[in-house]
Amino acid sequence: MPVVTRRELLEAGVHFGHQTRRWNPKMQRFLYGERSGIYIIDLEKSLAGLEETHEFVQGLGRRRGIVLFIGTKKQAQEVVRDHATRIGMPYVNHRWLGGMLTNFTTISKRLLRLRELHEMERTGALDYLPKKEAIRLRHERDKLTRNLGGIQDLERLPDAVFVIDTNKEHIAVNEARKLGIPVIAIVDTNCDPDKVDFAIPGNDDAIRAVSLVARVVADALAEGYGMTKDEATAPVPAPARPGSGGPKPTAAPARVEESETPSAEDAAAIAASTVFEPDAIEAPVTAERAEGAPAEGPEDATEGATDGTTDDAGPVVVDPVGAVTGAASASEERA
């Protein structure tokens, strides 16, 4: 049984790439084609990448390995936290501090300090200190929690890292490669797949697409560890904001640049012309589809959509109405 179906990938919008002017030529082998100025990713290549990753991560789990989840962009923060926490893995979803891997000795000292401050708070030792000193220590604890809270129980280097958006997290990717740590990543059409060991071609900006891939990685690790279904799917409450006593409010969607947002007419054109035949989805990308477009830098994307599909028996056709609605919401996700 496949780890995920083509229909699930379509519904999550995994096949939507960036605009054709924002691409990396090394991604050409993962492309199915182009529709109205937006690259379409070959879902057969995505499925192959997911299956290879699933097998590798499952093996890590059987050896009691550690996978560090990394995703600091707004669309990925909650996804990374939830899926990593439910299987007891470390994660970084706020900010990548340079040297988290290559200078792990120093980071370990800060993690020890964070654990000491948490213990002082738990035992009530801070209440016996002068008010000014207690405030200073709590402020230090909150800052360390914000930057290192996801890895506070990490006592050694991870056995692999799972990265969402290799362009944004290029420092983390470079550190992992320098240390020989395998890199698993979602690679969008503007990414360099040669920098990762296990590339999963797909949309790295839409929340549903990112969540689907992160779920597959987390489930594979849980299977390797032999976790029961209840253990691997237990709900994880959102952590309280340090010093607030309540959950952190959801951040408002980032502003989307008008020049990067596909119009309703463009979305309808994409939907009307995008038909995936199961027998023909492996069609090679011709030179005309990818010719002459320069590689771009690590810019955040703004396109992406969810869509409706038919059953698996026949061709999977993108619903124009669903695509227009999805494009509007996915534009906020890909900000």
C-alpha positions in Angstrom: 0.0 0.0 0.0 1.5 3.4 -1.0 2.3 5.8 1.8 0.1 8.4 0.1 -2.1 8.5 -3.0 -1.9 10.7 -6.0 -5.4 12.0 -5.1 -4.2 13.2 -1.7 -1.3 15.0 -3.3 -3.6 16.7 -5.8 -6.0 17.8 -3.1 -3.2 19.2 -1.1 -1.8 21.2 -4.1 1.6 19.5 -4.0 1.8 19.7 -7.8 1.7 23.6 -8.0 5.2 25.0 -8.4 6.4 28.6 -8.7 5.9 31.0 -11.7 8.1 30.0 -14.6 10.3 33.1 -14.2 11.3 31.8 -10.7 12.8 28.4 -11.1 16.0 26.4 -10.8 17.0 24.5 -14.0 18.1 21.6 -11.9 14.4 20.9 -11.1 13.6 20.3 -14.8 13.6 16.5 -14.3 10.9 16.8 -11.7 8.5 18.9 -13.8 5.4 17.6 -15.7 4.8 20.8 -17.6 3.7 24.4 -17.4 0.2 25.9 -17.3 -0.4 29.7 -17.6 3.0 30.7 -16.4 3.1 28.2 -13.4 5.1 25.1 -13.4 3.3 21.8 -12.6 5.3 19.2 -10.7 5.2 15.6 -11.8 3.4 13.8 -9.0 4.9 10.4 -9.9 8.3 11.9 -9.0 6.8 13.2 -5.7 5.4 9.8 -4.9 8.7 8.2 -5.6 10.5 10.7 -3.4 8.0 10.1 -0.6 8.4 6.3 -0.8 12.2 6.5 -0.7 12.0 8.9 2.2 9.5 6.7 4.1 11.8 3.7 3.8 14.8 5.6 5.0 13.1 7.3 7.9 11.5 4.1 9.0 14.9 2.5 9.1 16.2 5.3 11.3 13.3 4.8 13.7 14.2 1.1 14.0 17.7 2.1 15.0 16.3 4.7 17.4 17.6 7.5 15.3 16.7 11.2 15.8 15.3 13.4 13.0 15.4 17.2 13.5 12.4 19.0 11.9 13.2 22.4 10.6 10.7 25.0 9.2 10.8 28.6 10.3 8.5 30.2 7.7 5.0 31.1 8.9 3.2 28.4 6.9 5.4 25.7 8.4 5.8 26.7 12.1 2.7 25.0 13.5 3.1 22.0 11.1 6.7 21.4 12.2 5.8 21.8 15.9 2.8 19.5 15.9 4.2 16.6 13.9 7.6 16.7 15.7 6.1 16.9 19.1 3.6 14.1 18.6 6.4 11.6 18.0 8.9 13.2 20.5 11.3 14.6 18.0 13.2 17.9 18.2 12.3 20.8 16.0 13.2 24.4 15.1 10.3 26.6 14.0 11.2 30.1 15.2 14.7 31.0 14.0 17.7 29.0 13.0 20.7 30.1 15.0 23.9 29.7 13.1 26.0 26.9 14.6 23.1 24.9 16.0 24.8 21.8 14.4 28.4 22.8 13.6 28.8 24.5 17.1 26.7 22.0 19.0 29.0 22.1 22.0 28.1 25.8 22.7 24.5 25.2 22.0 24.5 22.3 24.5 25.6 24.7 27.2 22.7 27.0 26.4 20.3 24.0 26.5 21.7 23.1 29.9 21.1 26.6 31.1 17.5 26.5 29.8 16.9 23.3 31.7 18.3 24.8 34.9 16.0 27.8 34.6 13.0 25.6 34.0 13.9 23.6 37.1 14.2 26.8 39.2 10.8 27.8 38.1 9.4 24.3 38.8 10.8 24.2 42.3 9.8 27.8 43.1 13.4 28.9 43.6 12.8 32.1 41.6 10.2 33.2 44.2 12.9 33.5 46.8 15.1 35.8 44.7 14.9 39.6 44.7 12.2 40.7 42.3 14.5 42.4 39.8 16.7 39.2 39.7 13.7 37.0 39.2 12.4 39.1 36.3 15.8 39.0 34.7 16.0 35.2 34.9 12.5 34.8 33.6 13.3 37.0 30.7 16.4 34.9 30.0 14.3 31.7 30.2 11.7 33.1 27.8 14.2 34.1 25.2 16.0 30.7 25.4 12.6 28.9 25.2 11.7 30.9 22.1 14.9 30.1 20.3 15.8 26.7 21.7 12.6 25.3 23.2 12.1 22.8 20.4 15.5 21.2 21.0 15.8 21.5 24.7 15.9 17.7 25.2 18.4 17.2 22.3 21.6 15.7 23.8 23.5 14.8 20.6 23.5 15.6 16.9 20.5 14.3 15.0 20.8 11.4 12.6 18.9 13.3 9.9 17.2 16.6 9.3 13.8 17.2 7.6 13.7 20.7 6.0 10.8 22.7 4.7 12.1 25.3 2.1 15.8 24.7 1.5 16.3 28.2 0.2 15.1 29.8 3.5 16.8 27.2 5.6 20.0 27.2 3.5 22.2 27.7 6.6 20.8 24.6 8.3 21.2 22.6 5.1 24.8 23.7 4.7 25.6 22.8 8.3 24.1 19.4 7.9 26.0 18.7 4.7 29.2 19.8 6.3 28.7 17.3 9.1 27.5 14.5 6.8 24.0 14.5 8.2 21.4 13.3 5.7 19.0 16.0 4.5 15.4 15.2 3.7 13.6 18.1 2.1 10.6 19.3 0.1 12.1 20.8 -3.0 9.9 23.4 -4.9 10.6 24.5 -8.5 13.0 27.3 -7.2 15.2 24.9 -5.1 18.4 23.0 -5.8 17.7 19.3 -5.4 21.4 18.5 -5.5 21.9 19.9 -2.0 19.7 17.3 -0.3 20.0 13.6 0.0 16.3 12.7 -0.1 14.4 15.2 -2.4 10.6 15.3 -2.3 9.4 17.4 -5.3 6.5 19.5 -4.2 4.9 22.8 -3.1 6.8 24.0 0.0 4.5 27.0 0.6 0.9 25.7 0.8 0.1 24.6 4.4 -1.8 21.5 3.3 1.0 20.3 1.1 3.6 20.9 3.8 1.4 19.2 6.4 0.9 16.1 4.2 4.6 15.6 3.6 5.5 16.2 7.3 2.8 13.7 8.3 4.4 11.0 6.1 7.8 11.6 7.6 6.5 11.6 11.2 4.4 8.5 10.6 7.4 6.6 9.1 9.5 7.5 12.2 6.7 6.4 14.5 6.4 3.1 12.7 10.1 2.5 13.0 9.9 3.2 16.7 7.0 0.8 17.0 4.6 3.4 18.4 0.9 2.5 18.5 -1.6 4.6 16.5 -2.8 6.3 19.7 0.8 7.2 20.7 1.6 8.6 17.3 -1.6 10.7 16.9 -2.2 12.0 20.3 -3.3 15.7 20.1 -0.6 18.2 21.1 -1.8 21.5 22.7 -0.3 24.7 21.5 2.4 25.9 23.8 1.6 29.0 25.9 3.5 32.1 25.1 6.2 32.7 27.7 4.9 34.9 30.4 1.4 35.3 28.9 -0.4 32.4 30.6 -2.3 31.5 27.5 -1.8 30.3 23.9 -0.1 32.5 21.5 -2.6 34.1 19.0 -2.3 33.1 15.4 -0.3 35.5 13.4 -2.2 37.4 10.6 -1.3 36.3 7.1 1.6 38.1 5.6 0.9 40.7 2.9 1.1 39.2 -0.6 2.7 41.3 -3.3 0.3 42.0 -6.1 2.8 41.1 -8.8 3.1 37.6 -7.4 -0.6 36.8 -6.9 -2.3 35.0 -9.8 -5.6 36.6 -10.8 -8.9 34.8 -10.9 -8.7 34.6 -14.7 -5.2 33.0 -14.5 -6.3 30.5 -11.8 -9.3 29.6 -14.0 -7.1 29.1 -17.0 -4.7 26.9 -15.0 -7.7 24.8 -13.7 -9.3 24.5 -17.1 -6.1 23.3 -18.8 -4.6 21.1 -16.0 -5.7 17.5 -16.6 -3.6 14.6 -15.2 -4.0 11.3 -17.0 -2.7 8.4 -14.8 -1.1 6.8 -17.9 0.5 9.9 -19.2 1.6 11.7 -16.1 5.2 10.5 -16.5 5.5 12.4 -19.8 9.0 13.9 -20.0 9.4 17.7 -19.8 10.4 19.1 -23.2 13.0 21.7 -23.6 10.4 24.3 -24.6 8.7 24.0 -21.2 11.8 24.9 -19.2 13.9 26.9 -21.8 15.4 30.3 -21.1 14.2 30.8 -17.5 17.0 32.0 -15.1 17.4 30.6 -11.6 16.1 32.9 -8.9 17.2 33.4 -5.3 15.4 32.2 -2.2 12.2 34.3 -2.5 9.0 33.2 -0.8 6.3 32.0 -3.1 2.8 33.3 -3.4 1.0 30.9 -5.6 -0.6 27.5 -4.9 -4.1 26.1 -4.7 -6.2 23.4 -3.4 -8.5 21.6 -5.9 -11.2 19.1 -6.4 -10.7 15.7 -8.1 -12.6 12.8 -9.5 -12.2 9.2 -8.3 -9.1 7.2 -8.9 -10.7 5.2 -11.7 -10.5 7.9 -14.3 -8.5 11.0 -15.2 -8.0 13.4 -12.3 -9.4 16.7 -13.4 -8.8 20.0 -11.5 -12.1 21.7 -10.7 -12.0 25.3 -12.0 -14.2 26.6 -9.3 -12.3 24.9 -6.6 -9.0 26.0 -8.1 -10.1 29.7 -8.1 -11.1 29.5 -4.5 -8.0 27.5 -3.6 -5.7 30.0 -5.4 -7.0 32.9 -3.2 -6.4 31.0 0.0 -3.1 29.5 -1.1 -1.8 32.9 -2.1 -1.9 33.8 1.6 -0.2 30.5 2.5 2.6 31.1 0.0 3.3 34.6 1.2 
